[in-house]
């Protein structure tokens, strides 16, 4: 094997796929990256796979002699990232499982392993597929990934539930305490053409691990710098156990999460007794300030809604530390004043992704789900369960 590739190109692709390298590999070869050079196409491909998440990418290279080999991911990434921005030559002429890297600054030799034992990424040939605009996918992921559960014992809640019906694309995530739902509707182009294309299916639902979807976000950003994201299409292939995202010359494999996802639509109330419109930045700023004291106790903030004075008051009582009170004006409509309590982190995280100048808060009893919606922009519903106050 012998080829020449640009340092910057190789370094950026190594950084991308290294995220699929396991921290504690079950087999030594899984800590390596598979390099495959093809003389016929003048392409170099890189693969990393931890048996659950796999990432593949390819790039142009001057391939003199094709071949396949694996090298330690961290060591290779560390060396290449520090080399000057100039062509790098790689060859295995030294034999004994050694690869020589030659750049304008010097020469490095790295011991690797043959490619025979490296596990192949699963392929989906007879499964179903859809194509989704990258900007719609990113919009849905930004509005839901933050609300997935970090608890691995609740497997199905550690991912985002993706649902497609006709032209509507819906994302949902919950950790049991809050729920985020994003709807991307009317996915036809301005000229009436379909932005979502499907093969063999009309509707489908799938739950995908959050870890894999965070890598999809990074891959889209790498494949569409700047304004081109709106034109990029992402192809999804899936079967009973696997999902594959195809983004340009990159591919990500992930297992699907097993189990039935909660019937989250049933959790969202249809009617509300109180409605509040408030400036998002002012509300978030007040929460961030008062969270300094809330974090000293239990992260709980009390929220009082005053219909008469048209304001929201936020307060914290942290025994042995101090207390705090913040008030901000709001447009309040409803039957009576309300006093509720929330985990301040849940409120702040939701407000950061709602991302409009004004939001709407809808609520019923002090122990019923509270709904936050952005006024304008993305069609998002954020449900937060209040914390029961003890007198």
C-alpha positions as CSV (number, residue, x, y, z in Angstrom):
1,X,0.0,0.0,0.0
2,X,1.3,3.4,-0.9
3,X,-0.5,6.7,-1.3
4,X,-0.2,10.5,-0.8
5,X,-2.8,12.6,0.9
6,X,-3.1,16.2,2.1
7,X,-2.5,16.6,5.9
8,X,-5.5,18.9,6.5
9,X,-7.9,16.5,4.7
10,X,-6.6,13.4,6.5
11,X,-6.6,15.1,9.9
12,X,-10.2,16.4,9.6
13,X,-11.4,13.0,8.6
14,X,-9.5,11.2,11.3
15,X,-11.0,13.5,13.9
16,X,-14.5,12.7,12.6
17,X,-14.3,8.9,12.6
18,X,-12.2,8.7,15.8
19,X,-15.4,9.4,17.7
20,X,-16.5,5.8,16.9
21,X,-13.5,4.3,18.6
22,X,-14.5,2.7,21.9
23,X,-12.8,3.8,25.1
24,X,-12.6,0.2,26.3
25,X,-12.4,-2.0,23.2
26,X,-13.5,-5.6,23.6
27,X,-10.9,-6.6,21.0
28,X,-7.6,-4.8,20.4
29,X,-8.3,-4.2,16.7
30,X,-11.4,-2.1,17.6
31,X,-9.0,0.6,18.9
32,X,-7.7,0.9,15.4
33,X,-8.9,2.7,12.2
34,X,-9.2,0.8,9.0
35,X,-7.5,2.5,6.0
36,X,-8.3,1.3,2.5
37,X,-6.6,2.8,-0.5
38,X,-8.0,2.1,-4.0
39,X,-5.9,2.8,-7.0
40,X,-8.7,2.5,-9.5
41,X,-10.8,5.3,-8.0
42,X,-7.9,7.2,-6.4
43,X,-9.7,7.2,-3.1
44,X,-8.7,6.7,0.5
45,X,-11.4,5.5,2.9
46,X,-11.3,5.4,6.7
47,X,-13.6,3.3,9.0
48,X,-14.0,3.2,12.7
49,X,-16.5,0.7,14.4
50,X,-17.2,-0.2,18.0
51,X,-19.7,-2.9,17.0
52,X,-22.6,-0.5,17.9
53,X,-21.6,2.8,16.2
54,X,-19.6,2.9,12.9
55,X,-18.4,5.8,10.8
56,X,-17.1,5.6,7.3
57,X,-15.6,8.4,5.2
58,X,-13.6,8.7,2.0
59,X,-11.4,11.3,0.3
60,X,-9.4,11.8,-2.8
61,X,-5.7,10.7,-2.6
62,X,-2.8,9.9,-5.0
63,X,-2.9,6.1,-4.7
64,X,0.1,4.4,-6.3
65,X,-0.5,0.9,-4.7
66,X,-3.8,0.0,-3.2
67,X,-4.3,-2.0,0.0
68,X,-6.0,-2.3,3.4
69,X,-4.4,-1.8,6.9
70,X,-5.4,-0.8,10.4
71,X,-3.5,1.7,12.7
72,X,-4.1,2.8,16.3
73,X,-6.7,5.6,16.1
74,X,-5.4,7.9,18.9
75,X,-1.8,7.6,17.9
76,X,-2.4,8.2,14.2
77,X,-4.7,11.1,14.9
78,X,-2.2,12.7,17.3
79,X,0.7,12.4,14.8
80,X,-1.2,13.6,11.8
81,X,-2.9,16.6,13.6
82,X,0.6,17.9,14.6
83,X,2.2,17.6,11.2
84,X,2.6,20.7,8.9
85,X,-0.1,21.4,6.3
86,X,1.6,19.6,3.4
87,X,1.2,16.3,1.6
88,X,1.8,13.1,3.7
89,X,3.0,9.9,2.1
90,X,2.0,6.5,3.7
91,X,3.5,3.1,2.7
92,X,4.0,-0.3,4.2
93,X,7.3,-1.0,2.5
94,X,9.0,-1.5,5.9
95,X,7.0,-4.7,6.4
96,X,6.4,-6.4,9.8
97,X,3.0,-4.6,10.1
98,X,4.7,-1.1,10.1
99,X,3.4,1.9,8.2
100,X,5.8,4.8,7.4
101,X,4.4,8.3,7.3
102,X,6.6,10.8,5.5
103,X,5.9,14.6,5.6
104,X,7.9,17.7,4.9
105,X,9.0,17.8,8.6
106,X,10.1,14.2,9.0
107,X,9.3,10.5,9.1
108,X,7.3,8.4,11.5
109,X,6.8,4.7,11.7
110,X,3.7,3.2,13.4
111,X,3.0,-0.4,14.1
112,X,-0.5,-1.6,13.1
113,X,-2.4,-4.7,12.5
114,X,-3.7,-6.4,9.3
115,X,-7.2,-5.7,8.1
116,X,-8.3,-9.3,8.1
117,X,-9.8,-9.3,11.6
118,X,-11.4,-5.8,11.3
119,X,-15.3,-6.2,11.5
120,X,-17.2,-5.1,8.4
121,X,-19.8,-2.3,8.8
122,X,-23.3,-3.8,8.3
123,X,-24.9,-3.1,5.0
124,X,-28.6,-2.7,4.4
125,X,-29.5,-3.8,0.8
126,X,-33.1,-4.8,1.1
127,X,-34.3,-2.5,3.8
128,X,-36.3,0.7,3.5
129,X,-35.0,4.2,2.9
130,X,-35.9,7.9,3.0
131,X,-34.2,11.1,2.1
132,X,-34.5,14.1,4.4
133,X,-33.3,17.7,4.0
134,X,-30.3,18.2,6.2
135,X,-31.6,21.5,7.7
136,X,-34.9,19.8,8.7
137,X,-32.9,17.0,10.4
138,X,-30.6,19.5,12.2
139,X,-33.6,21.5,13.4
140,X,-35.3,18.5,14.9
141,X,-32.1,17.2,16.6
142,X,-31.3,20.6,18.1
143,X,-34.8,20.7,19.6
144,X,-34.8,17.2,21.1
145,X,-31.3,15.8,21.8
146,X,-30.9,17.8,25.0
147,X,-34.0,16.1,26.6
148,X,-32.9,12.5,26.1
149,X,-32.1,10.4,29.2
150,X,-28.5,9.7,30.2
151,X,-29.7,6.7,32.2
152,X,-28.6,3.6,30.2
153,X,-31.0,1.4,32.2
154,X,-33.8,3.3,30.4
155,X,-32.5,2.2,27.0
156,X,-35.4,3.5,24.7
157,X,-35.3,6.9,26.4
158,X,-31.6,7.4,25.6
159,X,-32.5,8.2,22.0
160,X,-34.6,10.4,19.8
161,X,-37.8,9.0,18.4
162,X,-38.2,9.9,14.7
163,X,-41.6,9.6,13.0
164,X,-42.5,10.3,9.4
165,X,-46.0,10.4,8.1
166,X,-46.6,11.6,4.5
167,X,-44.8,15.0,4.3
168,X,-44.5,15.5,8.1
169,X,-41.4,14.8,10.1
170,X,-41.6,14.6,13.9
171,X,-38.9,14.3,16.5
172,X,-39.5,13.5,20.2
173,X,-37.4,12.9,23.3
174,X,-38.1,12.5,27.0
175,X,-36.2,11.5,30.1
176,X,-39.3,11.0,32.2
177,X,-39.3,14.5,33.6
178,X,-39.7,16.6,30.4
179,X,-40.6,16.1,26.8
180,X,-39.5,17.8,23.7
181,X,-41.3,17.5,20.3
182,X,-40.3,19.2,17.1
183,X,-42.5,19.1,14.0
184,X,-41.1,19.9,10.5
185,X,-44.2,20.1,8.3
186,X,-44.8,20.9,4.7
187,X,-41.5,19.6,3.6
188,X,-42.2,20.3,-0.1
189,X,-39.9,22.7,-1.9
190,X,-40.9,26.1,-3.0
191,X,-41.5,24.7,-6.5
192,X,-43.8,22.0,-5.1
193,X,-41.2,19.3,-5.4
194,X,-40.9,16.8,-2.6
195,X,-38.0,17.3,-0.2
196,X,-38.7,14.0,1.6
197,X,-38.5,11.0,-0.7
198,X,-39.3,7.5,0.4
199,X,-38.9,4.0,-1.1
200,X,-41.3,1.2,-0.2
201,X,-42.8,3.0,2.8
202,X,-45.3,5.7,3.6
203,X,-45.0,6.0,7.4
204,X,-42.4,4.8,9.8
205,X,-41.1,5.2,13.4
206,X,-37.6,4.5,14.7
207,X,-35.7,5.4,17.9
208,X,-32.0,6.2,17.4
209,X,-29.4,6.5,20.1
210,X,-28.5,10.1,21.0
211,X,-24.8,9.4,20.7
212,X,-25.2,8.4,17.1
213,X,-27.3,11.5,16.3
214,X,-24.8,13.9,17.8
215,X,-22.3,12.4,15.4
216,X,-24.8,12.9,12.5
217,X,-24.9,16.6,13.5
218,X,-21.2,16.9,13.3
219,X,-21.1,15.1,9.9
220,X,-23.7,17.4,8.4
221,X,-21.7,20.4,9.7
222,X,-18.5,19.0,8.1
223,X,-20.3,18.1,4.8
224,X,-22.1,21.5,4.5
225,X,-20.1,24.4,5.8
226,X,-21.9,27.7,5.7
227,X,-25.1,28.2,3.8
228,X,-25.1,24.9,1.8
229,X,-26.9,23.0,4.5
230,X,-30.3,23.8,3.1
231,X,-29.5,22.0,-0.1
232,X,-27.9,18.9,1.4
233,X,-30.0,15.7,1.6
234,X,-29.4,13.0,4.1
235,X,-30.4,9.4,3.2
236,X,-31.6,7.0,5.9
237,X,-31.6,3.3,5.3
238,X,-32.9,1.0,8.0
239,X,-34.0,-2.6,8.7
240,X,-35.1,-4.4,11.8
241,X,-31.9,-3.7,13.8
242,X,-29.8,-1.1,12.0
243,X,-30.0,2.5,10.8
244,X,-27.5,4.0,8.2
245,X,-27.2,7.7,7.6
246,X,-25.5,8.6,4.2
247,X,-24.2,12.2,4.0
248,X,-22.2,12.9,0.9
249,X,-19.1,10.7,1.0
250,X,-19.7,9.8,4.7
251,X,-21.7,7.1,6.3
252,X,-22.8,6.4,9.9
253,X,-24.1,3.0,11.1
254,X,-26.0,2.7,14.3
255,X,-28.1,0.1,16.0
256,X,-31.8,1.0,16.6
257,X,-33.0,1.1,20.2
258,X,-35.3,-1.7,21.1
259,X,-38.6,-1.3,22.9
260,X,-41.8,0.6,22.5
261,X,-41.4,4.4,22.8
262,X,-43.8,6.1,25.2
263,X,-47.1,7.4,23.8
264,X,-45.9,11.0,24.3
265,X,-48.8,12.7,22.5
266,X,-51.1,11.5,25.2
267,X,-49.1,13.5,27.8
268,X,-49.7,16.9,26.1
269,X,-52.9,18.6,27.5
270,X,-55.5,19.9,25.0
271,X,-56.8,22.8,27.1
272,X,-55.2,25.2,29.6
273,X,-56.4,27.5,32.3
274,X,-53.6,30.0,32.2
275,X,-51.5,31.4,29.4
276,X,-48.4,33.6,29.7
277,X,-46.4,35.3,27.0
278,X,-42.9,36.4,28.1
279,X,-39.6,37.6,26.6
280,X,-37.4,34.5,26.3
281,X,-34.1,36.3,26.9
282,X,-35.4,38.1,30.0
283,X,-36.9,34.9,31.4
284,X,-33.7,32.9,30.7
285,X,-31.5,35.6,32.2
286,X,-33.5,35.7,35.4
287,X,-33.3,31.9,35.7
288,X,-29.6,31.9,35.1
289,X,-29.1,34.4,37.9
290,X,-31.3,32.8,40.4
291,X,-29.9,29.3,39.6
292,X,-26.7,30.4,41.4
293,X,-28.5,30.0,44.7
294,X,-30.8,27.2,43.5
295,X,-27.7,25.0,42.8
296,X,-26.7,25.4,46.4
297,X,-29.7,23.3,47.5
298,X,-31.7,21.2,45.2
299,X,-32.0,23.1,41.9
300,X,-35.6,24.0,42.6
301,X,-37.0,27.4,41.8
302,X,-40.5,28.6,42.8
303,X,-42.5,30.4,40.1
304,X,-45.4,32.7,41.0
305,X,-47.7,33.9,38.3
306,X,-49.6,37.2,39.1
307,X,-52.6,37.9,36.9
308,X,-53.3,41.3,38.4
309,X,-49.8,42.7,38.2
310,X,-49.0,40.9,34.9
311,X,-45.7,39.5,36.1
312,X,-43.8,36.3,36.9
313,X,-41.8,36.1,40.1
314,X,-39.0,33.6,40.6
315,X,-37.7,32.8,44.1
316,X,-35.3,30.5,45.8
317,X,-34.9,29.7,49.5
318,X,-31.6,28.0,50.1
319,X,-31.3,27.3,53.9
320,X,-28.0,28.3,55.5
321,X,-27.0,30.0,52.2
322,X,-29.5,32.8,51.4
323,X,-32.5,33.5,49.2
324,X,-33.2,35.3,46.0
325,X,-36.2,36.9,44.2
326,X,-36.5,38.0,40.5
327,X,-39.5,39.5,38.8
328,X,-40.2,40.2,35.2
329,X,-43.2,41.5,33.3
330,X,-45.4,39.2,31.2
331,X,-48.8,39.0,29.5
332,X,-50.8,36.8,31.8
333,X,-54.3,35.6,31.0
334,X,-56.3,33.0,33.0
335,X,-58.6,32.3,35.9
336,X,-56.3,32.8,39.0
337,X,-52.8,33.2,40.2
338,X,-50.6,30.2,40.2
339,X,-47.6,29.1,42.3
340,X,-45.4,26.3,40.9
341,X,-41.9,24.9,41.3
342,X,-39.5,23.6,38.7
343,X,-36.1,22.1,38.3
344,X,-34.3,25.2,37.1
345,X,-32.0,23.3,34.8
346,X,-34.9,21.8,32.9
347,X,-36.4,25.3,32.3
348,X,-33.0,26.8,31.2
349,X,-32.2,24.0,28.8
350,X,-35.6,24.3,27.2
351,X,-35.4,28.1,26.8
352,X,-32.0,27.8,25.2
353,X,-33.3,25.7,22.3
354,X,-36.7,27.4,21.9
355,X,-34.6,30.2,20.3
356,X,-37.3,32.9,19.6
357,X,-37.6,36.4,21.1
358,X,-40.9,35.5,22.8
359,X,-42.3,32.3,24.2
360,X,-45.8,31.1,25.3
361,X,-46.3,29.2,28.6
362,X,-49.5,27.2,29.1
363,X,-50.5,25.5,32.3
364,X,-53.3,24.1,34.4
365,X,-53.0,23.0,38.1
366,X,-49.7,23.4,39.9
367,X,-48.9,19.6,39.5
368,X,-50.0,19.3,35.9
369,X,-47.7,19.4,32.8
370,X,-46.6,22.9,31.7
371,X,-46.1,23.5,28.0
372,X,-43.6,26.0,26.5
373,X,-43.8,27.0,22.8
374,X,-41.8,29.4,20.8
375,X,-43.8,32.2,19.2
376,X,-42.7,31.9,15.6
377,X,-39.8,29.9,14.2
378,X,-39.6,26.1,14.7
379,X,-42.8,24.2,15.6
380,X,-41.7,22.9,19.0
381,X,-43.5,21.8,22.1
382,X,-41.5,21.5,25.4
383,X,-43.3,19.9,28.3
384,X,-42.0,20.2,31.8
385,X,-43.4,18.5,34.9
386,X,-43.6,20.8,38.0
387,X,-42.1,19.7,41.3
388,X,-44.5,19.3,44.1
389,X,-44.0,22.0,46.8
390,X,-43.9,20.9,50.5
391,X,-45.1,23.5,53.0
